[in-house]
Amino acid sequence: MATSLPGTHHSLTDPAQKPEPGLRVWVPVLVMMTCSWLSYIDRQALAVISPMVLKDTGLTAADYADAVSAFSIAYMIGNPLWGSLLDFMGLRAGMLIAVGIWTIASASHAWMTGLLGFAAARALLGFGEGATFPGGLRTAADSLPLSKQSRGMGISYSGASIGAIVAPLVVTPIALRFGWRAAFIATGLLGCLWLIVWWFVARAPLLPPGTRKTGKITWPDMRERRFWLLVVNFGLGGAALGPTLYLSPLYLNRVIGLSQGQLGKILWIPALIWELGYYFWGWIGDRFVRDNPRPIRLYLLLTVLALVPAFTTQVTSWPVVLAFFSWAMFIAVGFIVMSLHLGARAYARDQTGMVAGVGSGAWSAVVAILMIIYGRWFDRQLYSWIFISLSVIPIFGTALWYWIGRSPEKAQHELARP
C-alpha cells in the first residue's frame, strides 16, 4: 500500500490499485447507497409522522426536539468512533455491527410512550447510524479511481436523500392504516433485510481488497488546521439540513395547515432536490475543484445562496414554503460535499473513514444544539428566528473556514508535521 506523510496532499487511491472493469466497480458504492437509504428511512420515520406521535403521546415540540437532539449527540459521538473502527476492523464486520444496532433501535420506537423512552431509542439509533457515512466515503475511496471518487461519494451518500424521499411515501400509509407504532416495526424489518444482503455481498470480488481492515485505529489531531477546516466547513455550512428535515413536517402541519395525509404526499419533494444536490455538487467537485484546495469563490456563492430561506415565514403558500425547504437542503448539501471533497484529500487514504466521521460528527453537534433551541422557539411560535438564523450560520462557517486556512503555505507546513 502506498504511504504518505500525515497531512500531505495525496491521491485517495493507491496508485497500484486497479479498479474492476466495467460497471462492477460501482457495485460497492451502490450497496453503501442502500445503507444510507435505510439510515434515513429509520431516521426520518419519526419526523414524518411527528404530528401523529405528538398528538397521541402528548409530547410538546420541545420534547420532540430534545429527543432529536439525543439522536444528534449520539450521532456526533458515533461518527468519528465508527470512522476509526471501520478503518480498524474493515467494512464488512463494522457495518454488520452498526446496522444491527440501529435496526434494534429503530424497531424499539414502537414500544415508547414518553420523552425518556424516545430519547433513549433515538440515541441508540444515532450511535449505530454513525457508521453510515464513514462507510460510504471509505468505500468510494477504496474502490474507485480518483477521477470518480467525488461522484462515488455523492452516490453512496445520496441514498440518504432517497431514504428521505421514500420515508413519507412508505411510513405515512402504514401509520395511517395500522398506527404509528407499526411504522417503526416495518423499518426494523427493512434493516434485517439489508443485513442479509450485506452478509452475502460484502466479500470478494464485489468488495475490493482495498476495503480490508487496516489493523490500526487512527484518531484526528485537533491541533491541526485540516481538522478545524473540516469541522467548520461541514458542521456550520451544512447546518440547515438537519433542522429543515426535522421541523418541516411540524411547520407545514401547524403553521400552513396541512394534514398528516397531505404531508405524506409532498414531503418527498425537498428530499428529491436534496438527492439531486449530491449528484450536482459531486460533479462540481470533480469538474472544477479537483486540484483547488481553497475554492473561495464557490464558498462565497454557496454562502449567498444560503440566505434565501430566511424569507420562508413571509409566505403562506405551501408550494412556495416547500420550495424554500428544498433550496435550503440543496445548498447545505453543497457545503457537505465540498467539505468531504477537500477533507478526504487532506488526510491519508487509510484515514478516509475518520474524515467522514469527523465531518458528520461536527454537523451532528451543531444540529443537537440548534434543535434544543429551535424546539423551544417552535413552541413559542418564533418561526422567523429559526429560518433567519439557519440562513446566517453558513456566513460564520465560511468566515471561519477562510480565516483558519488564510495562509496556505503555513497551513501546508503545519499539516506535514510528523
N, C-alpha and C positions, 0 to 999 in steps of 0.2 A: 504494500500500500504506500502511496506517495505521502510524504510528511511535509509539514511546513512549520515555521516558527509560529508560536501563538500570536494571533492577531495580524499576521501578514496577509496581504491580498492574495487570493488564490482562486483556482477553479474548484467549484464544488465537486467536480467529478474526477476521480482518479484517471490520469491520462492513459493508463494502461487498460482501463475498463472498456470493454466493447459492448454496446447495447445490443439487445436481442434484435434480430432483423424484423422488419415489418411492423405490424400492429401489436405484436406480443409485448413490445417494450412498454406499452401503455397499460397493460393489464394490472400491474401492482398499483398504479396511480388510480385506476378506475375502482379497484377494490377498496382503497382507502377513501375514495369519494363516497362509497356507500356507507362507510363508517361515519364520516362527518354528517351524512344524510340522516343516519339513525340518531346521532347525538342531538341533532336539532329537532327531530320529531319528539324525542324524550324531553328535551329542554323546553320546547315551545308548547307542549301539551297543556301545562298549567296556565300559561299566558293566554292561549287561545280560548280556553273555557273558564277564564278567571271570573267573568260575570256570574256564571252559574255557581262556581265554587264559593265565591264570597257571599252570594245570596244564601246558599244552603248552610254554610258553616258560621255565618255571622262575622267573618273576618273583615277588618277595615282595609282600606288601601294601604295604610301604613303597615299593617300586619303582613299583607301580601308583599310589600316592598322589602320588609325585613327578611321574609323567607327567601326572596330572590337574592338579597344581599348575602344570606348564608351560603347559597349556591356560589355566588361570586367569590366570596372569601376562600371557600374550599377549592374552587377552580383556580384561584390565584396561587394557592399552595401546590395544588396538583400539577399544574403545567410545568414549572421548572423541575419538580421532582420526577414526574414521568418522563420529561425530556431527557434527563440524565439516566434514568432507569432503562429507557428504551435503548439508549446508546450502550448501556452496560449489558443487558440481557438479550437484546435483539427484538425485532418487531413481532415475531410470531408469538412468543410466550408473553411478552409485555402487553400486547393488545388483547390476548385472550383473558388475562387477569383483569385489565382495566375495564373492558366491555362487560365482563361478568359482574364486576362490582356495580357498574351503573345500571345494568339491567335489573338487578335486585332492587336497587334504589328507586328506579322508575316505577316498577310494579307496586312498591310499598306505599306509594301515594294513595292508593285505593283504600287503605285502611286508616288514613289520618283524618283527624277531626278538628284539631286546633293548631295554633301557631307553632308550638314546640315540635309537634309531630311533623308538620310540613317543613319546618326549618331543618330538622334532622334529616328528613328524606332528601331535601334539596342539597344539603351539604354533602351527603354521601354521593348523590348524583354528580355534583360539581367536581368532587375529588376524582371519581372514575373518569369523567369526561375530559379531565386534564390531559389525558394521553392522546386525544384525537388529533390535534394539530401538530404536536411534535412528531407523531407517527406519520402524518401526511407529508410534512416537509422532509423528514428523513427518507421516506420512500422516493420522493421526487429527486432528491439529491443523489441517491444511490443507484437509481435505475434509469435515469435519463441523461443525455448529453447536455452540456452547458447551454447550448442554444435553445433548448426546450424546457429548461428547468423552471422558469417563471410560469410558463403555461402549465407545466405539470403540477406545480404547487397550486396554481389557480384552480385546476381541475379537482385536485384532491380536496381543497378547501371548499370548492363550490357545492359539494354535497350538503354543506350546512344550509345554504340558501335554498337548495332543492328540498331539504327537510322542512324548512320554514314554509315553503310553498305547499308541500303536501300536508303538513300538520293540520291546518284548518279544514282541508277538504276531507281528511280521514277522521280526525279526532272529533270534530263537531257532530257529524251524523251519528257516530257511536254514542256520544254523550247525550244527544237529544233522544235517541231511541232507547238506550239501555241505562242511562245515567252516567254522570261524570266519572264515577269510580271505575266503571267498565272500560273507559278510555285508557286509563293507566294500566290496567291488566293487558290490554291489547298492545301497548307499547312494550311491555315486558316480553310478550311473545315474539315481537319483532326482533328484540335483542337476542333471544335464544336462537332464532333462525340465522342471524348474522354470525353468531359464534360457530354454528355448524359449518357454514360456508367458509369462514376463515380457517377452520381446522384443516380443511382439505386443500384450500387454495394457497395458503402461506407456506409454500415449500418449493424447492427447485422442480421444474425450471421456471415456474411463474414468478416466484420471488427470487430475484438475482442474488448471487453470492455476496454482493456488496452490502446486503442488508443484515449480514450475520452480526452477532454481538461483538462488541469491541473488548469486553472483559475488563473495562475500567469505567469509573464514574467521574465525569468532569462537572465542575461547578463554575458558574460565572464569577468573574472578579469585578466587584463593584467599584474598584479603584480605576477601572479603565473607561475611557471615553466611549468606546464602542458599546459598552453595556448601557450607559445612560442615553446614548443616541437611539438605541433600540427601544428603551423604556418610554421615553417621551414621545417618540415617533408613533409607536403602536398604541400606547396607553392613552395619550391625550388626543392624537389625531383621529383615532378610530372610536373615541368615547361614545359618540352619538348612536352607534349601532345598538348597544345594549338597551338603554332606556327606551329607544324607539321601538324595539322588539317587544319589550315587556309592558310598556304603558299604552301603546297604540290601541289594543283592544278595549281597555277601560275608557280611554278618551273617546273613542268612537261610540262606545255604548252610553256613557254618562253625559257627555257634552253634545255630541252630534245626534244621539238618539237611535242608533242602530241596534237591532235585536241580536241575540246570540246566533240565530239562524242566518241573518244578513251578514254578520261578521264572518261566518264560515264560508260565505260565497265570495268575499272580496279580500280577505287577509293574505291571499296568495300573491296579490299584485305587487306590494312592496318587496316581498321575498323574491319574486321573479326579477325585478330590477336589481336587487342585491346580487342575484345569481349572475346576471349579465355583467355586473360590475367586476366580478372575479376574472371573467374572460377578457373584458376590455382592458382593465388595468394590468393584467398579466401580459397582454400583447404590448401595451405601452412600455412595460418594464423591459421586455425582451427587445423591443424595437428601438427605443430611444434612451434608455437609462442603463444599458448593459455595462458600459465602461465608465459611467459617470458616478463617482462616489458622493457627489453633492448636487443633485438636481434641484437647485434653488428655485428656478422659475416654475417648475412643476409644483413644488410645495406651496409657493405663493398662490398659484392658480387654485389649487385644492382648498387653501385657506379661505380665499374669497368666495368660492362656490359653496363652502360650508355655511355661509351666513344666511343663505336663502331661507331655510326652515324657521328662522326667527319670526317670520310673519305668519306662522301657522294659525295662531289664535285670531287673526284678522279676518278669517273666512269661516263660513258655516256650511259650505257645500262639501259633502263627504268625498266626492271625486277629487276636489282640489286639496282637501286635507290629506287624502291618501297619496296624492302626488307629492306633497311636502314630505311625508314619511318616506316615500320611495327615494326621493332625492337625497335625504339625509343619509340613508343607508348606502346609496350608491357612492357618495363622496367619502363616507367613512371607510368603505372597502378600499378606495384608492389609497388612503393613508396606510391601511393594513398591508396591502400587497406590496407597496413601495418599501415599507419598513422591513418586511421579510426579505425582499429582493436585495436590499442593501446589507441587512444584518447577516444574511447567510454567506455573503461574500467577505465579511469582515472576520469570520471565525473559520477555524479548520473544519475540514469535511466531516470528521468524526464527532463534531460538536453541533451538528445541524439540529438534532432533536432538542438540545438545550436552547438553541436560538429561538425556536418556535415556543418553547416553554417560557422563556423569559418574556417574550413579546406578549403572549396570551395572558401570562400571569400579571403583567403590568396593567393590561387592559381590564382584567377582572378586578384588580384592586381599585381602579378608578370607578368602574361600574358599581362595585359594592358601596363605595362612599356616596356616589350620586343617587343610588336607589334609596338609601336610608333618608337622604334629604328630600328627594322627589316624592316619596310616598307621603310624607307629611305635607308637602306643598300641594299634592294632589287632593288630599282630604280638605285642605283649606281653599281649594279651587284657585291656586296661584299658577295657573297653566302657562301664562306668558313668561313667568320667571323660569319655568322649566325649559321652554323652547329657546328663549334668548340665551340662557347660559349654555345650553348644548351647542349653540352656534358660535359662541365666543371661545369655548375651551380650545378648539384647534388653533386659534391665534396664539395662545400661550404655548401650545405644543410646538408649533413651527418656530416661534421665537426662541424657545429653549434649544430646539434642535440646531438652529443656526448658531446660537451662542456657544453651545458645547463644542461644535465642530468648526468654530470660526477660524482656526489655524490648522489647515490640513497637514502642513509639513510637521508641525509639532505633534499633532494627533497621531500621525503615522509613526513617528519616533516612539511615542508612548506605547502604541499598540504592539510594537515589535519587541518590547522588553520580554526577556525570558521569565 
